[in-house]
């Protein structure tokens, strides 16, 4: 049992145990120390004396050895537990030393919170250190409004906090003024030996200002996919002291709105500006978001943002396919990647999978987009692919649905535009619901795409269609 270096005049405890590994009952007759000493006291864990303890075969008893040194020096001893016909020796090692008592020291010793808007809260972190040689525990923290201790070691305060010699703990000190003027106080930290450290704190409150931003509502308009647009917001604080605590998007804001340079604070003039960007990277749809600028005193100034993603211009798209027809029926356009399967959600860009991820992660320009889906006749349906990542793609059209009475025949027109050039039209008369027309194959070499017509009807997918 090794106590290491322990403080003079203090009781220290370590545990060990006795186990009867024999096949008969045994009883402790006596306990002696060599050399003889009063510094150690063995007791059972239930605080009964060890002498007279009887252990049946297999029994175990927990022991507590107490060590209370009175003078400096080495206190190595052998504790002998005596039974009727045998003895057990337990070596005990201990060094007694008059250690410097635990002492709390707080750094810095003073905090000043100046020009803090009313109803706001600011905070600073101090370090509390045990500069003594003995173990300590922080058992109490005393603070009174408008000052408080929100956290110790980054968490809600939970006492006691153990502090070995030279150990430190970060403590957050907050100032939340609720009236104008100056406040002076002390925050007191108390160790388990009743020694204290005092942190002098002072704060001065000011009238809180307000913030206005213009424009308060941004309209980015139609932004073609693959491009972005930025608009500037000008803000000004007035009427008192204003501190910007946080800038955040409200829940539900479209992730396509970006704020790269978050304002850090308001300069002495009370003015600042920042840009909101809209990155158009989705299927055509409306995007909305609310940006909240939160003051340290809790006031919120909001800026609304709205934008709409639209399909890119053909000139900026390598593959642009458009489907149209001349009856009030439902035809579907499909673009299937190389070695992919028709109607597979991962391989086929169509009405059930309008934007499959085919290229590099986080790069939407190499993925196809079904930008328009028509279900009530005539079309158009459009698929765009700005930057192909596959070596080939197949173009299909399915006669998916019709109302009764069914039309006898429908003229179907597919315009294939490649490399930003004018499209080439491919036509077919289709009158059999459920049939798939394999229009052709797009071949990609580098950044150049070419089209090879196939003009084949496939009768294997009628079960997918909704034909009355």
N, C-alpha and C positions, 0 to 999 in steps of 0.2 A: 504494500500500500504506500503510494508516494504522494505526499502532500506538497512537494516542491517548496517554494519560498512562501511563507505565510507571515501575516502581520502579528506582532506581539500584542497581547492583551485582547485578542479577538478570538471567538470560538469558530473553529472550522470543522467541517464534517466530510468524511468519505465513507463509502459503503463497501462491504465485502459480504461473504456468506459462508456458512458451514453446512455441509451435506453429509449425511450418514450413508456411506456406500457399502457398509457391512451388512451382514444378515442378522444382526442382533441390535437391541436397543442400547444406546449409550447415553451417559449423562456428564455434563460439564461439572468438574469438581472444583476447579479454581482457575484464575487467570493471573499471570504474573508478567512483569516486564524486566528485561535485562538490558542495560542497567535500570535499576528502580527509578521510577519517575512518576510525578503527579500530572504531567502535561497531557497524558492520554487517558481517555475513559471509554472502554468498550461497552456498548449497550445493544440490546436487541432493537430491531426497527420499531417494535411496539413500546419501546422505552422501558422494558423490563430488564432486570439484571441478567447477565449471561450465565452467571453461576447458578447451577441447579437446573439448567435447561436440559430436558430429555428429548432425544431424537430417536424415533422408531426407524427401522430400516427404510431407507429411501427418503426420509424427511430432510427438509432444508429449512434453515433459519437465516433470515437476513440480519446482518450486523451493521451498526453505525459506530464508527470510531471517531470520537471527538478529540480535537487537538486545540488546546489553549495555552500557548507559550507565554511565559512571563518575562523572559530575558532573551537577548539575542544569542544565537549560537546554533550548532547542529544538534538535532534531537533524534538521531538514528537509534532505534531500539529494536529488540525482538520481543514480540508478544507471544507468550506460550499459553495455549489453552490445554488444561490438564484434564484428562479423563481417568477412569479407574485404573486402566492398565496401559495407557499410551498417552503421548502428548503430540500436539501440533504446533509448529513454530510459524509465526507470521512476521515477516520482516516489514518494518515501518520506517520510511525515510521522510525526514522533515527538516527544514531550515527555518529558524525563527529570526525575524528581522524587524526592527522598528521602522516601518514604512511611513513615508509621508502620507498623511491622511488624504483621502480623495477631496479634490477641490474643484468646483465648477468655475470656468472662465468663459465669458461670452465675447466673441469677436465679430464685428466691431462692438465697442462698448456703448455706442450711441447711434441712433438712427433719426434722420429728419425727413419728413414727408412734406414737401412744400408745394403750394399752388395745386392742391387737389380739389377737383370740382365736387360740390356737394352731392351726396347720394351715390358717389362712386366708391370704389375700393382699389387701393394699390397695395403692393406688398414687396418686401425685401427678405432675403434669406441671411440669417446669421449662423455662426458655428458655435456650438456649446462643446467645450473640451474638458475632460477630466485631467487636470495637470498634476494630480497626486500619484502616489505609487500603489495605492490600494484600489481594489474594485469599488465601483460606485453604481448607484441607480438613481436616475432622475425620477423623483416620486411626485413632484408637484410643479405646476406652472401657473403663475398668477398674473392675469392681465385683465384690464377693465376697459370698457368702451370709451372712446372709439377705436381702441387697439385690441387686437385679438391674435390668437395663434391658430391659424387654420390647419397647419400640417407639421408633422415631425417626420423627417426622412421621406418626405413626399407623400405621406399617408395621414389620414385623420389621426389626431393625437390619441395614443393609447399608452397609458402609464402602468407600471414603471418601465423605464428604458434603461437597459444595462449599459454601463460605460466602463470598460476596463481602463487601466492606466493609459494615458495619452490618446485615448479614443475620442472621436468627435462625432457629433450628430448635427445635420442641417435642420434648422428650425425656421419656419416661415412666420414672419411678423406682418400683420395687415393693419391698415389704417382706413377706416370707413367713416368719414365725417358726416354728421347729420345737422350741424349748425356752423355758421360762419365764425371765424376767429381761430385762435391758436389753442392747442391742447398739448399739455406736457404730462408725462406719466412715466412709470417704470414697469417693465415686465420682469418678474422675479422667477428664477429657476432654483428649485430646492433639491438637494441630494438627500439620500437616505441617512446621512450622518448630520443632517440639519444645516449643513453649510449652504450658503446661497450665493448666486450671482445675479447682479442687477443690470438690466439693459435700459438705458435712458432713451425714451422715445418722445418725439414731438411731431406735431402735424399742424398744418395751416390750411384751412379750407377757403375756397373761392366760389363765386357764383358760377354755376354751370352754364355754358353757352349752348347754342343749337347749330345744327349743320343743315345746309341746303345744297342740293346738287342739281345741275342742269346739263342736259335734259334729264328729267326724272323718269322718262320712258324712252327707250331706244327701239327704233324699228329698222332692222337690217334689211328688210325687204326680201326679195327672192335672191338666194345665193346658190349658184350652180355647184353641184357636188364636185369635190376635188379642189375647191377654192375656199378662200376665207375673206372676211371683211372685218375691219376694226373701226370702232367709233369711240370718240373721246368724251369723257365726263368731267365737268368742272365743278368743284365743290368749294364752299366757303363757310367758315364758322364765324358766328357773330353772337353778341349779347353776353359774353362772359368767357370763362376758360373752358376750352373743349379739348379733350384727349380722346384719340381714336384707339379703342381697345381691341377691336376685332373686325375683320371683313370676311363675310361668309355668304355662300349661296343658300337660299332657303330650300328646305326639302322639296323635292320634285322638280328642281331646275334641270333643264336639259344639260347633259355633260358636254354638249357641243359649244357652250359658252365658256370662254377661257378668260382668266384674269392673271396675266403673267407677272406684272409688277404691282404687287399688293402695297397700297400706301402704308408706310411704316408709322407715320404720325402727321400731325398738322404743324406746319412751320409757323413762326411768329406772326406772319401776315394773316394767318387763318385760311389760306388758300392752298389747294393742291388739285392735281389732275391725274387721271389714269385712263387707260384704254381697256375696253372690253372687246374681245375678239370672238367672232363666230366662225367656227370651223365646220364647213358643210361636208358631212361624211356619212349621211344616212340615206335611206329611201326618201322620196319626196314626202314631206310632212311639215307641220307647223311646230316650231320650237318656242318655248317660253321659259323664262327664269326670272327670279327676283334676287337681286344682290342687296344684302343688308350691311350697312355700315353702323357698327355698334359703338357708342361712346362709353367711356369708363363709368359714367353715371347712369348707364342703362338705356339712354335714348337711342332709338333706331331710325336711321334714314335709309329709305329704300329706293332702289333704281330698278325699274322694270325693263326687261329685254324681250324682244320678239323677233323671230326670223323664220324663214321658210326655205327648206332645202328643195331645189328643183333639179331635174335631170340636166346633165351637162350638155353643152352644145356639141353637135356632131363633129365639129372641127377639132375638138379636144378628146375625142373618143376613138379608140382603135376599132372597136366592134360596136355597131349600132344596128339593131334589128327591130323592124316594126311589122306587126301583123294587122291586117284589116280584112273585112269580109262584107258581103252585101245583103245579109238577112238578119232578122232579129233572133239569132241563135247565139250559142256560147262556144267559141273556139279558144283554145289555149296555146300559148307560145311556150316552147321549151328550149333551153340551151344546156346541153349535157357535156361535161368535160371529158377529156381523153380517157378512154377505157372505163368510163362511168356507166351507170345504169339509168335508163329512163325511169322517172318517178321516184328514184332514190333521193331522199331528202338531202343527203350529203353531196350527191353527184349532179343533181338536176335543178337548175334555176327555173322555177315555174310558180304557179299560184300558191302552192303549199310551202314553198321554200324560196322566198323572194330575194334573199341575199345570203346565199351559202358562202362560207369562208373557204376559199380555194387557194389563196396565195400565202404570202408571208404573214405571220401574226402582226396585228396592229397596223396593217396596211390595207385599207379598204379599196384602194384604187385597182388592185389586182383581183377583186371579187366582182361577180356579176350582180346587177340590180334589175329586178323586174319593176321598172319605174311606173308602169301603168298596167292595171289588170281590168279588163272589161268583161262583164258577165251578162249584159242585156242586149247585145247585138252590135254589129258593125265595127267595133274596135274604136281606136287602135289599142293594141297591147305592145309595149316596148321593153326591150332588154338592152342595157348598155354595159359595156365593159371597157374601162379606160385603158388598162394596161394588162394585156393577157399574160398569165403565168404558165399556162399549159401549152403543149405543142399543137393541140387540135381541139376543136369543139364541134358538136353536131347540133343542127337546128331541126326541131320537130314542131309539128302542129297537130293537135288532136281536136276532132269534132267531139266536144264534151257533152253538150246538152242542147235541147231545143224544146220549144213550146209546141203544143198540139193546136192545129194540125202541122205536121212536120213539113218544112219546105222540100220540094222535090230535088233541088240542088242549090248549092251556094258557091259563089265565086270567092276564092280565098287568095289573098295577095300578101306576099312576104317581101319587104324591101330590106336588102342586106347592104348596109353601108360600112365600108372598111377604110381604115387609115385616114379618116376625116374627109373622105371624098363622097361625091353624090352616090346615093344607093342604087343598086340594081334590083329590079323587080322580078319575082318569080311567082307564077300563077298556077292555080289548079282548081277545077270544079270538084267539089266534094258533096256527096249526098247521103253517105252511109254513116250514121251516128256511131261513135266509138272508134272509128278508124283513125290511125296515126299516119300523117304524111311526113316522111323523112325528106326534108327539103334539100339538105346538103351538108357539107363539112367545111368548116373553117380551118385552114392550116396556117400556123404561125411560125415564121422564121425571123428571129431577131425581133425588130419592132414592126415588121411588115406582115399583114394578114392577107390571105387569098381565099377565094371561095370555090369549091367544087360541087356543082349540083349533083344530087342523087335521085330525086324525084321518084321515091319508092313509097308505096302504101303498105302499112303494116297492120295486121288484123289480130295482134296478140294482146291488146290492151282494152278490149271492150268492157271487161269487168271493172275497170277504173272509171269509166264514163258514167254519166247519169242519163241514160237514154230511155224515154218512156216506152 
